[in-house]
């Protein structure tokens, strides 16, 4: 008999699996970051820095205020236990997982080698030169290659070509990111970065997809086949379903019915990881980056939280509904608002460019939203908060902030009527 969950239970199970039901530590160490990473599995990287870079935010949501220098040492250093690859989009993942992604590397190679006009086939000389430089000199920044690139008369070399070479070699698994300085990558041959036992380990395509589906189920608690495929961006839905069936037969997954998870009037099949716990309740609040696994898959965010969410970075300013980079706000097990934040570091002000309620919001949520924004400002070293008047949550938020200890200001946003 298939087990049954309510939609609210499925929400709490997901938030528990993601580490959002746990009490935040008083002081965050690298150990806390590693434990959070074990739950996430992968951590998407993004360069947008209007408030804080996206990869810092999932740890803030789960752990509270922490020193980002601790994060940088844990994730960016050449001795990090993590590397970067396309494990969702570009993301941090454990270096020991490199063999799990060999099927994706092989798919890139097969696709490009089949096409005689592909960049890979047309630019063999540039690729060979970049490989030779990395082999002879060890980890290099792109700037190092730019300074020493050959410039023959009528030359063959172009800076964009070298950047493309690094990107192709990284996707193929020939090159790995060996660290970052600021946000600039250093590259090295894979054997210079990946532990030897991981590099030598062979994992078949079927075994890799099975393991990745299992990990996605563990990170989500309960999920549909589409959810499990999207977590690691696996396009082969047949292989995902085969993995689900195998894991179900092995007792790792259990079929469940989630009341309310329907499409076109029909129940959407779902599976629960056998170790997934059901928290009695979810307390507290959290700011979520658009690239947090809780909301990064639009279909799932709509199904679980009734959140129709799409970032508006590439939408013309005059057509934005919510703002440039609005962040969903979790209170308890509900997405109650979205706020568009900007850090004005020169003035030491956290700018709330817009604030909007979601249908699940309650009047009492303004206090918890205000408290989380105060923590966010403190985390970023900002002394004041300024709230625009754009959005139906702006006034309640400003009122809640005025009752606190942080200095509160108001500013006018160009979109205000």
C-alpha positions in Angstrom: 0.0 0.0 0.0 1.4 3.4 -1.0 2.0 5.8 1.9 0.3 9.1 2.0 1.5 12.6 3.1 -0.2 15.9 3.2 1.3 18.8 1.3 2.3 20.5 4.6 4.1 17.3 5.7 6.0 17.2 2.4 7.0 20.8 2.9 8.3 20.1 6.4 10.1 17.0 5.3 11.9 18.9 2.5 12.9 21.7 4.9 14.2 19.1 7.4 16.2 17.3 4.7 17.7 20.7 3.7 18.8 21.5 7.2 16.3 24.3 7.7 14.6 22.8 10.7 17.7 22.8 12.9 18.7 25.4 15.5 21.4 27.7 14.3 24.7 27.4 16.1 26.0 30.2 18.3 29.3 30.3 16.4 29.9 28.9 12.9 33.0 26.9 12.2 34.1 25.1 9.0 32.7 21.9 10.6 29.2 23.4 10.4 29.8 24.4 6.8 30.9 20.8 5.9 27.8 19.3 7.7 25.5 21.7 5.8 27.2 20.8 2.6 26.6 17.1 3.3 22.9 17.8 3.3 23.0 20.0 0.1 25.4 17.8 -1.9 26.1 20.6 -4.3 26.3 24.3 -3.9 25.6 26.5 -6.9 28.0 29.3 -7.7 26.9 32.7 -9.0 28.8 35.9 -9.6 26.0 38.4 -8.9 27.0 40.4 -5.9 24.3 43.0 -5.5 23.7 41.9 -1.9 26.0 38.9 -1.3 27.3 36.3 -3.7 24.7 33.5 -4.1 26.9 30.7 -2.8 27.3 32.4 0.6 23.5 32.6 1.1 22.5 29.0 1.6 24.9 28.7 4.5 23.5 32.0 6.0 19.9 30.6 5.6 20.8 27.5 7.6 23.5 28.6 10.0 22.9 32.3 10.5 25.7 34.9 10.7 29.2 33.6 9.9 32.5 34.8 8.7 32.7 34.4 4.9 36.5 34.1 5.2 35.9 30.7 6.8 33.8 29.7 3.8 36.5 30.9 1.4 39.1 28.8 3.1 36.9 25.8 3.1 35.7 26.1 -0.5 38.1 28.3 -2.5 41.6 27.3 -1.3 43.8 24.9 -3.3 43.6 22.4 -0.4 39.8 22.4 -0.3 37.9 19.1 -0.2 35.6 20.6 -2.9 36.0 21.3 -6.6 33.8 22.9 -9.1 31.9 21.2 -11.9 28.5 21.2 -13.6 26.8 19.3 -10.8 23.7 21.4 -11.2 24.9 24.5 -13.0 28.4 25.5 -12.0 28.6 24.3 -8.4 30.9 23.2 -5.6 30.9 19.5 -5.0 33.1 17.0 -3.1 36.3 16.3 -5.0 35.9 12.6 -4.4 32.7 12.8 -6.5 34.6 13.5 -9.7 34.0 10.0 -11.1 30.3 10.4 -10.7 30.4 13.1 -13.4 32.5 11.3 -15.9 29.4 10.3 -17.9 28.6 14.1 -18.3 32.2 14.8 -19.3 32.0 11.9 -21.9 28.7 13.3 -23.2 30.4 16.7 -23.9 33.3 15.0 -25.6 31.1 12.8 -27.8 28.9 15.7 -28.8 31.8 17.9 -29.8 33.9 15.2 -31.5 30.9 14.2 -33.7 30.7 17.8 -35.1 33.6 18.5 -37.5 32.9 22.3 -37.1 32.7 22.3 -33.3 35.0 24.6 -31.4 36.8 21.6 -30.0 37.7 20.3 -33.5 38.5 23.6 -35.0 40.8 24.9 -32.2 43.1 21.9 -31.5 46.2 24.1 -31.5 44.9 26.4 -28.8 43.7 23.4 -26.6 47.1 21.7 -26.9 49.0 24.9 -26.0 46.8 25.5 -22.9 47.3 21.8 -21.8 51.0 22.1 -22.2 51.2 25.4 -20.2 49.2 23.8 -17.3 51.3 20.6 -17.5 54.6 22.5 -17.3 53.7 25.3 -14.9 51.0 23.9 -12.6 47.9 25.9 -11.6 47.4 29.2 -13.5 45.0 32.0 -13.6 43.6 33.1 -16.9 45.7 36.3 -16.5 48.9 34.2 -16.3 48.0 32.6 -19.7 47.2 36.0 -21.2 50.6 37.4 -20.3 52.6 34.5 -21.7 50.5 33.5 -24.8 52.3 33.3 -28.1 51.7 36.2 -30.5 52.9 35.0 -33.9 52.8 37.3 -36.9 49.3 37.0 -38.3 48.7 35.2 -35.1 46.5 32.3 -34.3 46.0 33.2 -30.6 43.1 35.2 -29.3 42.3 35.9 -25.6 38.7 34.7 -26.1 40.0 31.5 -27.6 42.0 30.7 -24.5 39.1 31.4 -22.3 37.1 29.1 -24.5 39.8 26.4 -24.3 39.8 26.5 -20.5 36.0 26.2 -20.5 36.0 23.3 -22.9 38.8 21.4 -21.1 36.9 21.9 -17.8 33.7 20.5 -19.2 35.6 17.5 -20.6 37.2 16.8 -17.2 40.8 17.3 -18.5 41.1 20.5 -16.4 39.8 21.3 -12.9 39.5 24.5 -11.0 42.2 24.5 -8.4 41.1 27.5 -6.4 40.1 31.1 -6.6 41.6 34.4 -5.7 38.7 36.8 -5.0 36.4 35.5 -7.6 39.0 34.7 -10.3 39.6 31.0 -10.9 42.9 29.2 -11.1 43.0 26.1 -13.4 45.1 23.0 -13.4 45.1 19.6 -15.1 42.7 17.3 -13.4 45.5 15.1 -12.1 47.0 18.1 -10.3 43.8 18.7 -8.4 41.6 15.6 -8.0 42.8 12.9 -5.5 44.5 10.0 -7.3 42.0 7.4 -6.0 39.0 9.4 -7.1 40.6 10.1 -10.5 41.3 6.4 -11.0 37.9 5.1 -9.8 35.6 3.9 -12.6 31.9 4.5 -12.2 29.5 3.4 -15.0 26.8 5.7 -16.3 24.0 3.7 -14.7 25.8 3.5 -11.3 26.5 7.2 -11.3 22.9 8.2 -12.1 21.6 5.8 -9.5 23.9 7.4 -6.9 22.9 10.9 -7.9 19.2 10.1 -7.8 19.7 8.6 -4.3 21.5 11.7 -3.1 18.8 14.0 -4.6 16.2 12.0 -2.7 18.2 12.3 0.5 18.5 16.1 0.0 14.8 16.6 -0.8 13.3 14.1 1.6 10.3 13.6 -0.7 10.3 14.3 -4.4 8.8 13.5 -7.9 10.9 12.0 -10.7 11.2 15.5 -12.3 12.5 16.9 -9.0 15.1 14.1 -8.7 16.2 14.7 -12.3 16.6 18.4 -11.9 18.6 18.3 -8.7 21.7 17.3 -10.8 20.3 18.4 -14.2 20.1 14.9 -15.5 18.4 15.1 -18.9 17.9 11.4 -19.5 14.5 10.9 -17.8 14.5 7.2 -18.7 17.7 6.6 -16.8 16.3 8.6 -13.8 13.2 6.5 -13.7 15.3 3.3 -14.0 17.3 4.5 -11.0 14.1 5.2 -9.1 12.8 1.8 -9.8 16.0 0.1 -8.8 16.3 2.2 -5.5 12.6 1.4 -4.7 13.3 -2.3 -5.2 16.4 -2.0 -2.9 14.3 -0.3 -0.2 16.1 3.0 -0.4 13.0 4.8 -1.7 9.4 4.4 -0.8 6.5 5.4 -3.1 4.2 8.0 -1.5 1.1 10.0 -2.4 1.3 13.6 -1.5 -2.1 15.1 -1.3 -2.2 18.3 -3.4 0.6 17.2 -5.7 -1.5 16.9 -8.9 -1.2 17.9 -12.5 -4.1 18.0 -14.9 -6.3 16.4 -12.3 -4.0 13.4 -11.9 -1.8 12.5 -9.0 1.9 13.1 -9.6 3.9 10.0 -8.4 6.4 10.8 -5.6 9.0 8.9 -3.6 10.3 9.4 0.0 13.9 8.6 1.0 13.6 5.9 3.7 15.7 8.0 6.1 13.7 11.2 5.7 12.4 12.5 8.9 9.2 14.5 9.4 9.8 17.5 11.7 6.9 18.3 13.9 7.2 22.0 13.0 9.6 24.5 11.4 10.5 27.6 13.3 12.4 30.7 12.4 12.9 32.6 9.2 15.5 32.5 6.3 16.4 34.4 3.2 16.8 32.1 0.2 18.9 32.8 -2.8 17.3 32.0 -6.2 19.9 29.2 -6.4 19.0 27.5 -3.1 17.8 23.9 -3.7 14.6 24.7 -1.8 13.4 27.0 -4.7 15.8 26.5 -7.6 13.4 24.2 -9.5 10.4 26.4 -10.5 7.9 23.5 -10.9 8.8 22.2 -7.4 8.6 25.7 -5.8 5.2 26.2 -7.3 4.0 22.7 -6.2 5.3 22.9 -2.7 5.2 26.5 -1.7 2.7 28.0 -4.2 5.6 30.2 -5.2 5.7 31.2 -8.9 9.3 32.3 -8.9 11.6 33.6 -11.6 14.5 36.0 -11.1 14.3 39.2 -13.1 18.0 40.1 -13.7 17.5 39.9 -17.5 14.1 41.5 -17.5 14.2 45.2 -18.5 14.0 47.4 -15.4 10.6 48.9 -16.4 9.0 45.5 -16.8 10.2 44.0 -13.5 7.4 42.8 -11.2 9.4 42.3 -8.0 12.9 43.7 -8.6 16.3 42.9 -9.9 17.3 40.1 -7.6 14.4 39.4 -5.2 15.0 36.7 -2.5 12.2 34.5 -1.3 11.6 34.7 2.5 10.8 31.5 4.4 9.0 31.9 7.7 8.2 28.6 9.4 7.3 26.2 6.5 5.8 29.0 4.3 7.3 31.3 1.7 5.7 34.5 2.9 7.5 37.3 0.9 10.2 38.2 -1.5 12.6 41.1 -1.0 14.9 42.8 -3.4 18.1 43.6 -1.5 21.1 45.7 -2.3 24.2 46.4 -0.2 25.4 50.0 -0.4 28.7 49.3 1.2 30.0 52.9 0.8 27.1 54.2 2.9 26.9 51.1 5.1 23.2 50.7 4.3 21.2 47.6 3.4 18.7 48.8 0.8 15.4 47.0 0.6 14.5 48.0 -2.9 11.1 46.3 -2.8 9.2 44.0 -0.5 6.2 41.9 -1.5 3.9 39.5 0.3 3.1 36.1 -0.9 -0.4 34.6 -0.6 0.7 32.5 2.4 1.7 35.6 4.5 0.2 36.4 7.8 0.2 39.8 9.6 2.7 38.5 12.2 5.3 37.6 9.5 6.5 41.3 9.3 8.3 40.9 12.7 10.2 37.8 11.6 11.0 39.3 8.2 12.4 42.4 9.9 14.4 40.3 12.3 16.0 38.3 9.4 16.9 41.6 7.6 18.6 42.9 10.7 20.6 39.7 10.9 21.4 40.0 7.2 22.6 43.6 7.6 24.8 42.6 10.6 26.2 39.7 8.6 27.3 42.0 5.8 28.7 44.6 8.2 26.0 47.2 7.3 24.9 49.7 10.0 21.5 50.8 8.7 18.5 49.6 6.8 16.6 51.7 4.3 13.2 50.5 2.9 11.7 51.9 -0.3 7.9 52.2 -0.7 7.7 49.8 -3.6 5.7 46.7 -2.8 2.8 45.8 -0.5 5.1 44.5 2.2 7.2 47.7 2.4 5.1 49.6 4.9 4.5 46.7 7.3 8.2 45.9 7.1 9.3 49.5 7.8 7.0 49.6 10.8 8.4 46.4 12.2 11.9 47.6 11.7 11.2 50.9 13.5 10.5 48.9 16.6 14.0 47.4 16.6 17.5 48.6 17.5 18.9 49.1 14.0 18.7 52.6 12.4 15.9 52.6 9.8 15.6 55.0 6.8 13.3 55.3 3.8 14.4 55.9 0.2 12.6 56.3 -3.1 12.9 53.6 -5.7 12.5 54.6 -9.4 9.6 52.1 -9.8 7.5 53.7 -7.0 4.3 55.3 -8.2 
